[in-house]
Amino acid sequence: MPSTGSEITFSDFTYLLSYKAYRPRVIPLVREWAPTIEQLIGPGEQINAGSEQEKALLAIHRTIQGDATMQGELYQLAMSLWH
């Protein structure tokens, strides 16, 4: 994928989804694109490398990063939370 300047790393993606203070803002957005997201990762949850959970989250992450609109929306939300 070409660089857009609004990429979110997989690590940052899982942090946004699992950090308790961010979840109320991030989960509803991601749920629009991946309705099962809440069942994949809970507050403070660590992702085990190679697990089915990680594979499912990676697929969602790739889908978001591969779509300019979704990527931009997630990036804007992340920047509003991080600043």
C-alpha positions in Angstrom: 0.0 0.0 0.0 1.3 3.5 -0.8 2.0 5.7 2.2 -0.8 8.2 2.9 0.7 9.8 6.0 -2.4 8.6 8.0 -1.4 5.0 8.7 -2.0 3.4 12.0 0.3 0.6 13.0 -1.2 -2.7 14.1 0.3 -2.1 17.6 -1.4 1.3 17.8 -4.6 -0.2 16.4 -4.8 -2.8 19.2 -3.9 -0.2 21.8 -6.7 2.1 20.6 -9.1 -0.9 20.9 -8.0 -2.1 24.3 -7.1 1.1 26.2 -10.1 1.6 28.5 -10.3 5.4 28.1 -10.3 5.1 24.3 -12.7 2.2 23.8 -15.9 4.2 24.1 -14.8 6.3 21.1 -12.9 3.8 19.0 -15.1 0.7 19.3 -18.2 2.3 17.8 -16.3 3.5 14.8 -14.5 0.2 14.1 -17.8 -1.6 14.7 -19.2 0.1 11.6 -16.7 -1.8 9.5 -16.2 -4.9 11.7 -19.3 -5.7 13.7 -17.6 -8.4 15.8 -14.7 -6.2 17.0 -15.9 -6.1 20.7 -15.7 -9.9 20.9 -12.2 -9.9 19.6 -10.5 -7.6 22.2 -11.4 -6.4 25.6 -10.1 -3.6 27.9 -6.4 -4.0 28.6 -6.3 -7.3 26.7 -2.9 -8.5 25.3 -2.8 -10.2 21.9 -1.0 -13.5 21.7 1.2 -13.7 18.6 -0.1 -16.2 16.1 -3.4 -16.6 17.8 -6.8 -16.7 16.0 -7.5 -13.4 17.8 -4.4 -11.8 16.3 -5.2 -13.1 12.8 -8.8 -11.7 13.0 -7.6 -8.3 14.2 -4.8 -8.2 11.6 -7.4 -8.8 8.9 -9.6 -5.9 10.2 -6.5 -3.7 10.5 -5.5 -4.4 6.9 -9.0 -3.8 5.6 -9.1 -0.4 7.4 -5.6 0.5 6.2 -6.5 -0.5 2.6 -9.4 1.9 2.4 -8.6 5.6 2.3 -11.9 6.7 3.9 -11.7 4.2 6.8 -8.0 4.9 7.3 -8.6 8.6 7.4 -11.5 8.4 9.9 -9.5 6.1 12.3 -6.4 8.3 12.0 -8.4 11.5 12.7 -10.0 9.8 15.8 -6.6 8.6 17.0 -5.1 12.0 16.6 -7.9 13.6 18.6 -7.4 11.1 21.4 -3.6 11.4 21.4 -3.4 15.2 21.4 
